[in-house]
Amino acid sequence: MDAILKQKKIVKVKLTRLVSKIDDLQNQANSESIIEVYEKDVNLIDTEVNNLNDNLLSTCTDEDFNCYEIEMHDLFSKLDTLKIILKEEMKKLVRNDNNTNACQNIANTNVNNLKLPRIELPVFTSNYMEWISFRNLFLASVGNNNTLSDNQKLQYLKLSVKGEAVTLLQSIQITNYNYQKAWNALTESYENEAEIINAALNKLVSQPVLKQESASGLRKIIDTTQQ
């Protein structure tokens, strides 16, 4: 009997600790895996309590039977409460997941059906010589425009690029989180001082030679050199 009473004390301590942990569970963010771990703990103690109940009530004296029966009933009641709490927490997770999925579907629909405000966009043809001008114009009209969301800015950015830059951005999905990623990708690829200088020098030295003097020909050479 002493061994059974010692086991009862151990089980009560385990159950008390688990009650405290699961009470805290209701006040924090949970995941399905966390709840499943606690469900396993509850089932293990449930088995121990059932074994203890059989051993205790079958060996105790008639005088102690009612006292032990009440005590064991209290343990079973606590276990039932824990099971209910865990089921309710799991239901909350399912509801939250459903709500999150529904909101995401609505957000995706809104993005796909979004009508962009009309803006005169600069065009970047993936030419290094155009990058600085394009960068400044795009930031002025779109990038620094606080009335636009980031997913709108990303749509404008994709509409503004031609050539190799299109390939650079085509795998980036239109979301608020991806605008900065796309802009950084363009900046890292084309804000390259050595490539810009090389492109400028090539344009400078590749100007056609005037076969005869003309005002328009001279103006074109001057404009290209100034650029």
Secondary structure, 3 states (H helix, E strand, C coil): CHHHHHHHHHHHHHHHHHHHHHHHHCCCCCCHHHHHHHHHHHHHHHHHHHHHHHHHHHHCCHHHHHHHHHHHHHHHHHHHHHHHHHHHHHHHHHHHHHHHHHHHHHHHHHHHCCCCCCCCCCCECCCHHHHHHHHHHHHHHHHCCCCCCHHHHHHHHHHHECCHHHHHHCCCCCCCCCHHHHHHHHHHHHCCHHHHHHHHHHHHHCCCCCCCCCHHHHHHHHHHHHC
